[in-house]
Amino acid sequence: MAETKNAPLVDIRHLKKYFNITVGAFQTKPLKAVDDVSFFINKGETLGLVGESGCGKTTVGRTILQLYKPTGGEIYYDGKPVKTKRDLKEFRTKATMVFQDPYSSLNPRMTVSDIIAEPLDVHDLCKTKEERRERVLELMNYVGLNSEHASRYAHEFSGGQRQRIGIARSLAVDPEFIVCDEPVSALDVSIQAQVINMFDELQDKLGLTYLFIAHDLLVVRHISDRIAVMYLGKMVELANAKEIYDHPLHPYSKSLISAVPVPDPKIARANVRIALKGDIPSPLNAPSGCPFRTRCQYACDKCAESMPEFKEVSAGHFVACHRTAEIND
């Protein structure tokens, strides 16, 4: 992972994404998939984004790239707001996405060469067929694919190879920022390690910046510089990767970390698993105040009355909890 950190490359301020869900005859209700989320990612950094299924992780990534139109908030890239269609077109030559499922994100009717070259064609980045072919072969080499693979179709490859094709496609426009949406969750564990190591190598080689979305905390810890924890559309904690593993402050983060398997049997036996009570509420009917209060052993009346402010409690460590000081004495 990159050592040098500069000014924020991506700055997300009060991002919101609501989906209108039909709940009755001519009635709709907003499902708050992402509700007032703010964070930044420095150049050359990897920010890991974790949380339970349905917490809004993927929606954050897709809304940043405006695959979903934001309901509210601001997106800044390299200090400039992404607002107009022109801004967005320019942004998409610098920011791309690796999708979760390599089986459904690749067009089965296109050859590997055409899949990887599609962004080159869309943005008109190659003047000749020879230049296009050379760029495709260069991208395939980056991700460990052979030149003879170029004329084949996606169904002829394994899951790991398909994900490599997707990664090569995301690199086609020579991006600076990549949203990685659970890129290894559909792969075998042995293949996961290869793909994760490749992400690290590409970051060092090309100076990439990642938003790495995942639910596997071991994977996130390995690749991330900082980690953000989401729950029910809200960000509840954000800190340096080591800090959040060694000293989680939010009750939800504590529970997630306690569930991470430890390879040392002595440490594993001593580890106390913090089990959460109840099920995650529906985002259509989220609890008032703090969304985590219905499952939190420390919840009090204040938690039901107002959403705690997402604030910095120590250098670079942000938490949204009314009782942070009390429960971490």
C-alpha positions as YAML, in Angstrom:
chain: A
units: angstrom
residues:
- id: 1
  name: MET
  ca: [0.00, 0.00, 0.00]
- id: 2
  name: ALA
  ca: [1.15, 3.51, -0.78]
- id: 3
  name: GLU
  ca: [3.00, 5.36, 1.96]
- id: 4
  name: THR
  ca: [2.72, 8.93, 0.70]
- id: 5
  name: LYS
  ca: [-0.50, 10.70, 1.50]
- id: 6
  name: ASN
  ca: [-1.46, 14.03, -0.02]
- id: 7
  name: ALA
  ca: [-4.62, 16.12, -0.21]
- id: 8
  name: PRO
  ca: [-7.94, 14.23, -0.48]
- id: 9
  name: LEU
  ca: [-8.60, 12.88, -3.96]
- id: 10
  name: VAL
  ca: [-12.25, 12.05, -3.23]
- id: 11
  name: ASP
  ca: [-14.30, 14.12, -0.79]
- id: 12
  name: ILE
  ca: [-17.87, 13.02, -0.05]
- id: 13
  name: ARG
  ca: [-20.06, 15.46, 1.91]
- id: 14
  name: HIS
  ca: [-23.50, 14.56, 3.34]
- id: 15
  name: LEU
  ca: [-24.21, 11.99, 0.61]
- id: 16
  name: LYS
  ca: [-27.80, 10.72, 0.47]
- id: 17
  name: LYS
  ca: [-29.51, 8.17, -1.73]
- id: 18
  name: TYR
  ca: [-33.21, 7.45, -1.19]
- id: 19
  name: PHE
  ca: [-35.31, 5.01, -3.22]
- id: 20
  name: ASN
  ca: [-39.08, 5.56, -3.40]
- id: 21
  name: ILE
  ca: [-40.79, 2.28, -2.55]
- id: 22
  name: THR
  ca: [-44.49, 1.65, -3.26]
- id: 23
  name: VAL
  ca: [-46.25, 0.79, 0.02]
- id: 24
  name: GLY
  ca: [-49.88, 1.05, -1.04]
- id: 25
  name: ALA
  ca: [-52.20, 2.35, -3.70]
- id: 26
  name: PHE
  ca: [-50.57, 5.53, -5.03]
- id: 27
  name: GLN
  ca: [-48.37, 5.72, -1.91]
- id: 28
  name: THR
  ca: [-44.62, 5.68, -1.77]
- id: 29
  name: LYS
  ca: [-42.15, 5.80, 1.09]
- id: 30
  name: PRO
  ca: [-38.43, 6.66, 0.91]
- id: 31
  name: LEU
  ca: [-36.00, 3.84, 1.62]
- id: 32
  name: LYS
  ca: [-32.95, 5.64, 2.97]
- id: 33
  name: ALA
  ca: [-30.19, 3.42, 1.58]
- id: 34
  name: VAL
  ca: [-27.52, 6.06, 2.25]
- id: 35
  name: ASP
  ca: [-28.39, 8.79, 4.73]
- id: 36
  name: ASP
  ca: [-25.98, 11.70, 5.30]
- id: 37
  name: VAL
  ca: [-22.61, 9.97, 4.82]
- id: 38
  name: SER
  ca: [-19.38, 12.01, 4.76]
- id: 39
  name: PHE
  ca: [-15.77, 10.89, 4.29]
- id: 40
  name: PHE
  ca: [-12.67, 11.55, 2.22]
- id: 41
  name: ILE
  ca: [-10.03, 9.36, 0.57]
- id: 42
  name: ASN
  ca: [-6.47, 10.57, 0.15]
- id: 43
  name: LYS
  ca: [-4.43, 10.05, -3.01]
- id: 44
  name: GLY
  ca: [-2.82, 6.63, -3.07]
- id: 45
  name: GLU
  ca: [-4.90, 5.40, -0.12]
- id: 46
  name: THR
  ca: [-7.30, 2.48, 0.30]
- id: 47
  name: LEU
  ca: [-10.42, 3.13, 2.37]
- id: 48
  name: GLY
  ca: [-12.19, -0.06, 3.41]
- id: 49
  name: LEU
  ca: [-15.98, 0.15, 3.79]
- id: 50
  name: VAL
  ca: [-17.59, -2.60, 5.88]
- id: 51
  name: GLY
  ca: [-20.96, -3.53, 7.38]
- id: 52
  name: GLU
  ca: [-23.75, -6.09, 7.23]
- id: 53
  name: SER
  ca: [-25.55, -6.92, 4.00]
- id: 54
  name: GLY
  ca: [-28.10, -4.21, 3.24]
- id: 55
  name: CYS
  ca: [-26.33, -1.46, 5.17]
- id: 56
  name: GLY
  ca: [-25.77, 0.67, 2.05]
- id: 57
  name: LYS
  ca: [-22.10, -0.08, 1.21]
- id: 58
  name: THR
  ca: [-22.66, -0.85, -2.47]
- id: 59
  name: THR
  ca: [-25.09, 2.05, -2.83]
- id: 60
  name: VAL
  ca: [-22.39, 4.42, -1.55]
- id: 61
  name: GLY
  ca: [-19.97, 3.23, -4.26]
- id: 62
  name: ARG
  ca: [-22.53, 3.38, -7.05]
- id: 63
  name: THR
  ca: [-23.80, 6.79, -5.97]
- id: 64
  name: ILE
  ca: [-20.28, 8.25, -5.88]
- id: 65
  name: LEU
  ca: [-19.86, 7.23, -9.54]
- id: 66
  name: GLN
  ca: [-23.45, 8.38, -10.14]
- id: 67
  name: LEU
  ca: [-24.63, 5.03, -11.44]
- id: 68
  name: TYR
  ca: [-27.37, 6.02, -8.99]
- id: 69
  name: LYS
  ca: [-28.27, 9.70, -9.02]
- id: 70
  name: PRO
  ca: [-27.63, 11.16, -5.54]
- id: 71
  name: THR
  ca: [-30.68, 12.35, -3.61]
- id: 72
  name: GLY
  ca: [-28.51, 14.90, -1.82]
- id: 73
  name: GLY
  ca: [-24.97, 15.80, -0.86]
- id: 74
  name: GLU
  ca: [-21.83, 16.81, -2.72]
- id: 75
  name: ILE
  ca: [-19.08, 14.84, -4.44]
- id: 76
  name: TYR
  ca: [-15.68, 16.49, -4.90]
- id: 77
  name: TYR
  ca: [-12.92, 14.95, -6.99]
- id: 78
  name: ASP
  ca: [-9.42, 16.41, -6.77]
- id: 79
  name: GLY
  ca: [-10.90, 19.55, -5.19]
- id: 80
  name: LYS
  ca: [-13.54, 20.09, -7.90]
- id: 81
  name: PRO
  ca: [-17.30, 19.42, -7.51]
- id: 82
  name: VAL
  ca: [-18.88, 16.80, -9.76]
- id: 83
  name: LYS
  ca: [-22.18, 18.48, -10.72]
- id: 84
  name: THR
  ca: [-22.72, 18.95, -14.45]
- id: 85
  name: LYS
  ca: [-22.81, 16.34, -17.21]
- id: 86
  name: ARG
  ca: [-19.44, 17.63, -18.38]
- id: 87
  name: ASP
  ca: [-18.00, 17.21, -14.86]
- id: 88
  name: LEU
  ca: [-19.39, 13.68, -14.73]
- id: 89
  name: LYS
  ca: [-17.96, 12.68, -18.10]
- id: 90
  name: GLU
  ca: [-14.53, 13.94, -17.06]
- id: 91
  name: PHE
  ca: [-14.89, 12.23, -13.66]
- id: 92
  name: ARG
  ca: [-15.64, 8.89, -15.30]
- id: 93
  name: THR
  ca: [-12.33, 8.97, -17.16]
- id: 94
  name: LYS
  ca: [-10.61, 9.17, -13.77]
- id: 95
  name: ALA
  ca: [-12.91, 6.96, -11.66]
- id: 96
  name: THR
  ca: [-14.11, 3.44, -12.47]
- id: 97
  name: MET
  ca: [-15.63, 0.41, -10.75]
- id: 98
  name: VAL
  ca: [-14.92, -3.29, -10.29]
- id: 99
  name: PHE
  ca: [-18.23, -5.09, -9.77]
- id: 100
  name: GLN
  ca: [-19.00, -7.85, -7.30]
- id: 101
  name: ASP
  ca: [-20.16, -10.65, -9.58]
- id: 102
  name: PRO
  ca: [-17.77, -11.52, -12.42]
- id: 103
  name: TYR
  ca: [-20.44, -13.82, -13.88]
- id: 104
  name: SER
  ca: [-23.05, -11.11, -14.50]
- id: 105
  name: SER
  ca: [-20.87, -8.00, -15.04]
- id: 106
  name: LEU
  ca: [-19.33, -9.25, -18.33]
- id: 107
  name: ASN
  ca: [-21.25, -9.36, -21.62]
- id: 108
  name: PRO
  ca: [-21.39, -13.02, -22.75]
- id: 109
  name: ARG
  ca: [-21.65, -11.98, -26.41]
- id: 110
  name: MET
  ca: [-18.42, -9.97, -26.44]
- id: 111
  name: THR
  ca: [-14.87, -11.28, -26.68]
- id: 112
  name: VAL
  ca: [-12.45, -10.50, -23.86]
- id: 113
  name: SER
  ca: [-10.72, -8.01, -26.15]
- id: 114
  name: ASP
  ca: [-13.96, -6.11, -26.80]
- id: 115
  name: ILE
  ca: [-14.99, -6.17, -23.12]
- id: 116
  name: ILE
  ca: [-11.69, -4.64, -22.02]
- id: 117
  name: ALA
  ca: [-11.67, -2.14, -24.90]
- id: 118
  name: GLU
  ca: [-15.25, -0.94, -24.36]
- id: 119
  name: PRO
  ca: [-14.21, 2.06, -22.16]
- id: 120
  name: LEU
  ca: [-11.57, 2.96, -24.77]
- id: 121
  name: ASP
  ca: [-14.28, 3.02, -27.44]
- id: 122
  name: VAL
  ca: [-16.78, 4.97, -25.30]
- id: 123
  name: HIS
  ca: [-14.25, 7.69, -24.47]
- id: 124
  name: ASP
  ca: [-12.57, 7.56, -27.91]
- id: 125
  name: LEU
  ca: [-9.12, 7.02, -26.41]
- id: 126
  name: CYS
  ca: [-7.52, 5.04, -29.26]
- id: 127
  name: LYS
  ca: [-7.04, 6.48, -32.75]
- id: 128
  name: THR
  ca: [-6.24, 3.24, -34.58]
- id: 129
  name: LYS
  ca: [-7.15, -0.45, -34.30]
- id: 130
  name: GLU
  ca: [-3.49, -1.28, -33.69]
- id: 131
  name: GLU
  ca: [-3.27, 1.20, -30.82]
- id: 132
  name: ARG
  ca: [-6.46, -0.29, -29.36]
- id: 133
  name: ARG
  ca: [-5.10, -3.83, -29.67]
- id: 134
  name: GLU
  ca: [-1.79, -2.90, -28.01]
- id: 135
  name: ARG
  ca: [-3.59, -1.21, -25.12]
- id: 136
  name: VAL
  ca: [-5.82, -4.27, -24.58]
- id: 137
  name: LEU
  ca: [-2.79, -6.59, -24.50]
- id: 138
  name: GLU
  ca: [-1.03, -4.24, -22.06]
- id: 139
  name: LEU
  ca: [-4.08, -4.28, -19.75]
- id: 140
  name: MET
  ca: [-4.32, -8.06, -19.95]
- id: 141
  name: ASN
  ca: [-0.66, -8.32, -19.01]
- id: 142
  name: TYR
  ca: [-1.31, -6.10, -15.95]
- id: 143
  name: VAL
  ca: [-3.81, -8.60, -14.56]
- id: 144
  name: GLY
  ca: [-2.01, -11.82, -15.51]
- id: 145
  name: LEU
  ca: [-3.98, -12.83, -18.62]
- id: 146
  name: ASN
  ca: [-2.32, -14.21, -21.76]
- id: 147
  name: SER
  ca: [-2.65, -12.65, -25.20]
- id: 148
  name: GLU
  ca: [-4.39, -15.79, -26.56]
- id: 149
  name: HIS
  ca: [-7.24, -15.11, -24.13]
- id: 150
  name: ALA
  ca: [-8.20, -11.96, -26.09]
- id: 151
  name: SER
  ca: [-10.36, -13.75, -28.68]
- id: 152
  name: ARG
  ca: [-12.22, -15.93, -26.19]
- id: 153
  name: TYR
  ca: [-15.57, -15.30, -24.48]
- id: 154
  name: ALA
  ca: [-16.23, -14.74, -20.78]
- id: 155
  name: HIS
  ca: [-18.02, -18.10, -20.25]
- id: 156
  name: GLU
  ca: [-14.77, -19.92, -21.13]
- id: 157
  name: PHE
  ca: [-13.04, -18.60, -17.99]
- id: 158
  name: SER
  ca: [-13.09, -19.39, -14.28]
- id: 159
  name: GLY
  ca: [-14.48, -16.91, -11.73]
- id: 160
  name: GLY
  ca: [-11.02, -15.62, -10.82]
- id: 161
  name: GLN
  ca: [-10.10, -15.08, -14.46]
- id: 162
  name: ARG
  ca: [-13.40, -13.31, -15.14]
- id: 163
  name: GLN
  ca: [-12.74, -10.94, -12.26]
- id: 164
  name: ARG
  ca: [-9.29, -10.25, -13.76]
- id: 165
  name: ILE
  ca: [-11.05, -9.33, -17.02]
- id: 166
  name: GLY
  ca: [-13.30, -6.94, -15.08]
- id: 167
  name: ILE
  ca: [-10.28, -5.39, -13.37]
- id: 168
  name: ALA
  ca: [-8.50, -4.96, -16.72]
- id: 169
  name: ARG
  ca: [-11.63, -3.22, -18.06]
- id: 170
  name: SER
  ca: [-11.66, -0.85, -15.06]
- id: 171
  name: LEU
  ca: [-8.02, 0.08, -15.79]
- id: 172
  name: ALA
  ca: [-8.65, 0.85, -19.47]
- id: 173
  name: VAL
  ca: [-9.17, 4.62, -19.08]
- id: 174
  name: ASP
  ca: [-6.02, 4.89, -16.92]
- id: 175
  name: PRO
  ca: [-8.04, 5.85, -13.80]
- id: 176
  name: GLU
  ca: [-6.79, 7.33, -10.54]
- id: 177
  name: PHE
  ca: [-9.70, 6.11, -8.39]
- id: 178
  name: ILE
  ca: [-11.43, 2.70, -8.39]
- id: 179
  name: VAL
  ca: [-14.51, 1.63, -6.44]
- id: 180
  name: CYS
  ca: [-14.04, -2.08, -5.66]
- id: 181
  name: ASP
  ca: [-17.50, -3.46, -4.84]
- id: 182
  name: GLU
  ca: [-16.87, -6.73, -2.96]
- id: 183
  name: PRO
  ca: [-14.53, -7.84, -5.78]
- id: 184
  name: VAL
  ca: [-13.48, -11.12, -4.14]
- id: 185
  name: SER
  ca: [-16.65, -12.23, -2.32]
- id: 186
  name: ALA
  ca: [-17.77, -14.51, -5.18]
- id: 187
  name: LEU
  ca: [-14.34, -16.20, -5.47]
- id: 188
  name: ASP
  ca: [-12.73, -19.20, -3.77]
- id: 189
  name: VAL
  ca: [-10.50, -18.34, -0.80]
- id: 190
  name: SER
  ca: [-7.27, -19.33, -2.61]
- id: 191
  name: ILE
  ca: [-8.21, -17.13, -5.57]
- id: 192
  name: GLN
  ca: [-9.19, -14.28, -3.24]
- id: 193
  name: ALA
  ca: [-5.61, -14.01, -1.99]
- id: 194
  name: GLN
  ca: [-4.25, -13.79, -5.55]
- id: 195
  name: VAL
  ca: [-6.72, -11.06, -6.54]
- id: 196
  name: ILE
  ca: [-6.11, -9.05, -3.34]
- id: 197
  name: ASN
  ca: [-2.34, -9.21, -3.90]
- id: 198
  name: MET
  ca: [-2.89, -8.08, -7.49]
- id: 199
  name: PHE
  ca: [-4.86, -5.04, -6.25]
- id: 200
  name: ASP
  ca: [-1.90, -4.18, -4.00]
- id: 201
  name: GLU
  ca: [0.60, -4.55, -6.85]
- id: 202
  name: LEU
  ca: [-1.52, -2.45, -9.23]
- id: 203
  name: GLN
  ca: [-1.83, 0.27, -6.58]
- id: 204
  name: ASP
  ca: [1.94, 0.45, -6.17]
- id: 205
  name: LYS
  ca: [2.57, 0.29, -9.93]
- id: 206
  name: LEU
  ca: [-0.10, 2.72, -11.13]
- id: 207
  name: GLY
  ca: [-0.59, 4.96, -8.06]
- id: 208
  name: LEU
  ca: [-4.25, 3.99, -7.65]
- id: 209
  name: THR
  ca: [-6.69, 5.06, -4.94]
- id: 210
  name: TYR
  ca: [-9.35, 2.56, -3.81]
- id: 211
  name: LEU
  ca: [-12.70, 2.54, -2.06]
- id: 212
  name: PHE
  ca: [-12.73, -1.14, -1.11]
- id: 213
  name: ILE
  ca: [-16.22, -2.38, -0.18]
- id: 214
  name: ALA
  ca: [-16.40, -5.75, 1.57]
- id: 215
  name: HIS
  ca: [-18.00, -7.69, 4.40]
- id: 216
  name: ASP
  ca: [-14.93, -9.86, 5.10]
- id: 217
  name: LEU
  ca: [-13.03, -7.95, 7.78]
- id: 218
  name: LEU
  ca: [-9.83, -9.99, 7.32]
- id: 219
  name: VAL
  ca: [-9.67, -9.00, 3.64]
- id: 220
  name: VAL
  ca: [-10.38, -5.36, 4.48]
- id: 221
  name: ARG
  ca: [-7.72, -5.27, 7.19]
- id: 222
  name: HIS
  ca: [-5.11, -6.67, 4.80]
- id: 223
  name: ILE
  ca: [-5.65, -4.13, 2.03]
- id: 224
  name: SER
  ca: [-6.95, -0.97, 3.78]
- id: 225
  name: ASP
  ca: [-5.15, 2.06, 5.21]
- id: 226
  name: ARG
  ca: [-8.33, 3.24, 6.94]
- id: 227
  name: ILE
  ca: [-11.65, 1.50, 7.62]
- id: 228
  name: ALA
  ca: [-15.17, 2.93, 7.73]
- id: 229
  name: VAL
  ca: [-18.06, 1.02, 9.35]
- id: 230
  name: MET
  ca: [-21.65, 1.46, 8.11]
- id: 231
  name: TYR
  ca: [-24.94, 0.48, 9.69]
- id: 232
  name: LEU
  ca: [-28.38, 0.99, 8.15]
- id: 233
  name: GLY
  ca: [-27.34, 3.77, 5.77]
- id: 234
  name: LYS
  ca: [-25.24, 5.66, 8.34]
- id: 235
  name: MET
  ca: [-21.51, 5.74, 8.95]
- id: 236
  name: VAL
  ca: [-20.87, 4.87, 12.61]
- id: 237
  name: GLU
  ca: [-17.07, 4.75, 12.82]
- id: 238
  name: LEU
  ca: [-14.00, 5.67, 10.75]
- id: 239
  name: ALA
  ca: [-10.36, 5.27, 11.75]
- id: 240
  name: ASN
  ca: [-6.93, 3.92, 10.80]
- id: 241
  name: ALA
  ca: [-7.13, 0.18, 10.08]
- id: 242
  name: LYS
  ca: [-4.93, -0.82, 13.02]
- id: 243
  name: GLU
  ca: [-6.71, 1.59, 15.35]
- id: 244
  name: ILE
  ca: [-10.17, 0.29, 14.51]
- id: 245
  name: TYR
  ca: [-9.07, -3.32, 15.03]
- id: 246
  name: ASP
  ca: [-7.18, -2.68, 18.27]
- id: 247
  name: HIS
  ca: [-9.49, -0.02, 19.77]
- id: 248
  name: PRO
  ca: [-12.99, -0.02, 18.24]
- id: 249
  name: LEU
  ca: [-15.18, 2.56, 20.00]
- id: 250
  name: HIS
  ca: [-18.68, 2.05, 18.59]
- id: 251
  name: PRO
  ca: [-20.69, -0.91, 20.00]
- id: 252
  name: TYR
  ca: [-21.42, -2.15, 16.46]
- id: 253
  name: SER
  ca: [-17.74, -2.04, 15.48]
- id: 254
  name: LYS
  ca: [-16.84, -3.92, 18.67]
- id: 255
  name: SER
  ca: [-19.29, -6.69, 17.72]
- id: 256
  name: LEU
  ca: [-17.96, -6.94, 14.15]
- id: 257
  name: ILE
  ca: [-14.33, -7.12, 15.29]
- id: 258
  name: SER
  ca: [-15.12, -9.73, 17.95]
- id: 259
  name: ALA
  ca: [-16.50, -12.02, 15.21]
- id: 260
  name: VAL
  ca: [-13.28, -12.00, 13.15]
- id: 261
  name: PRO
  ca: [-11.63, -15.46, 13.33]
- id: 262
  name: VAL
  ca: [-8.17, -15.54, 14.92]
- id: 263
  name: PRO
  ca: [-5.62, -18.12, 13.68]
- id: 264
  name: ASP
  ca: [-4.01, -18.53, 17.13]
- id: 265
  name: PRO
  ca: [-6.15, -21.02, 19.18]
- id: 266
  name: LYS
  ca: [-5.07, -19.57, 22.54]
- id: 267
  name: ILE
  ca: [-6.10, -16.04, 21.54]
- id: 268
  name: ALA
  ca: [-9.27, -17.39, 19.91]
- id: 269
  name: ARG
  ca: [-10.34, -19.12, 23.13]
- id: 270
  name: ALA
  ca: [-9.73, -15.95, 25.14]
- id: 271
  name: ASN
  ca: [-11.63, -13.83, 22.63]
- id: 272
  name: VAL
  ca: [-15.12, -12.88, 23.84]
- id: 273
  name: ARG
  ca: [-17.72, -12.86, 21.07]
- id: 274
  name: ILE
  ca: [-20.09, -9.89, 21.36]
- id: 275
  name: ALA
  ca: [-23.39, -11.19, 19.97]
- id: 276
  name: LEU
  ca: [-25.98, -8.66, 18.85]
- id: 277
  name: LYS
  ca: [-29.60, -9.12, 19.88]
- id: 278
  name: GLY
  ca: [-32.43, -9.00, 17.36]
- id: 279
  name: ASP
  ca: [-32.33, -8.53, 13.60]
- id: 280
  name: ILE
  ca: [-31.24, -5.55, 11.56]
- id: 281
  name: PRO
  ca: [-34.29, -3.24, 11.16]
- id: 282
  name: SER
  ca: [-35.79, -2.51, 7.77]
- id: 283
  name: PRO
  ca: [-34.41, 0.71, 6.26]
- id: 284
  name: LEU
  ca: [-38.04, 1.47, 5.29]
- id: 285
  name: ASN
  ca: [-38.91, 1.67, 8.98]
- id: 286
  name: ALA
  ca: [-35.64, 2.68, 10.59]
- id: 287
  name: PRO
  ca: [-35.65, 3.40, 14.35]
- id: 288
  name: SER
  ca: [-35.77, 7.02, 15.47]
- id: 289
  name: GLY
  ca: [-32.52, 8.60, 16.62]
- id: 290
  name: CYS
  ca: [-29.57, 6.21, 16.42]
- id: 291
  name: PRO
  ca: [-30.36, 3.38, 13.97]
- id: 292
  name: PHE
  ca: [-28.33, 0.90, 16.06]
- id: 293
  name: ARG
  ca: [-30.16, 1.54, 19.35]
- id: 294
  name: THR
  ca: [-32.59, -1.40, 18.96]
- id: 295
  name: ARG
  ca: [-29.66, -3.83, 19.09]
- id: 296
  name: CYS
  ca: [-27.34, -1.91, 21.41]
- id: 297
  name: GLN
  ca: [-26.82, -2.96, 25.04]
- id: 298
  name: TYR
  ca: [-25.82, 0.62, 25.93]
- id: 299
  name: ALA
  ca: [-28.90, 2.35, 24.44]
- id: 300
  name: CYS
  ca: [-30.54, 5.07, 26.54]
- id: 301
  name: ASP
  ca: [-33.40, 7.55, 26.10]
- id: 302
  name: LYS
  ca: [-31.16, 10.04, 24.32]
- id: 303
  name: CYS
  ca: [-30.37, 7.43, 21.66]
- id: 304
  name: ALA
  ca: [-34.05, 7.32, 20.69]
- id: 305
  name: GLU
  ca: [-34.38, 11.10, 20.62]
- id: 306
  name: SER
  ca: [-31.56, 12.12, 18.28]
- id: 307
  name: MET
  ca: [-29.01, 10.74, 15.85]
- id: 308
  name: PRO
  ca: [-25.54, 11.12, 17.40]
- id: 309
  name: GLU
  ca: [-23.14, 13.42, 15.58]
- id: 310
  name: PHE
  ca: [-20.40, 11.76, 13.55]
- id: 311
  name: LYS
  ca: [-17.45, 13.49, 15.21]
- id: 312
  name: GLU
  ca: [-13.72, 13.16, 15.70]
- id: 313
  name: VAL
  ca: [-12.93, 11.86, 19.19]
- id: 314
  name: SER
  ca: [-9.18, 11.49, 18.66]
- id: 315
  name: ALA
  ca: [-6.79, 12.21, 15.79]
- id: 316
  name: GLY
  ca: [-8.39, 10.68, 12.67]
- id: 317
  name: HIS
  ca: [-10.87, 8.57, 14.68]
- id: 318
  name: PHE
  ca: [-14.53, 9.44, 14.03]
- id: 319
  name: VAL
  ca: [-17.49, 7.89, 15.87]
- id: 320
  name: ALA
  ca: [-21.27, 8.43, 15.93]
- id: 321
  name: CYS
  ca: [-22.35, 7.45, 19.47]
- id: 322
  name: HIS
  ca: [-23.85, 9.42, 22.36]
- id: 323
  name: ARG
  ca: [-22.07, 7.28, 24.95]
- id: 324
  name: THR
  ca: [-18.59, 6.85, 23.44]
- id: 325
  name: ALA
  ca: [-16.79, 8.21, 26.52]
- id: 326
  name: GLU
  ca: [-18.85, 6.16, 29.01]
- id: 327
  name: ILE
  ca: [-18.54, 2.77, 27.31]
- id: 328
  name: ASN
  ca: [-14.82, 3.11, 26.53]
- id: 329
  name: ASP
  ca: [-13.51, 4.19, 29.94]
...
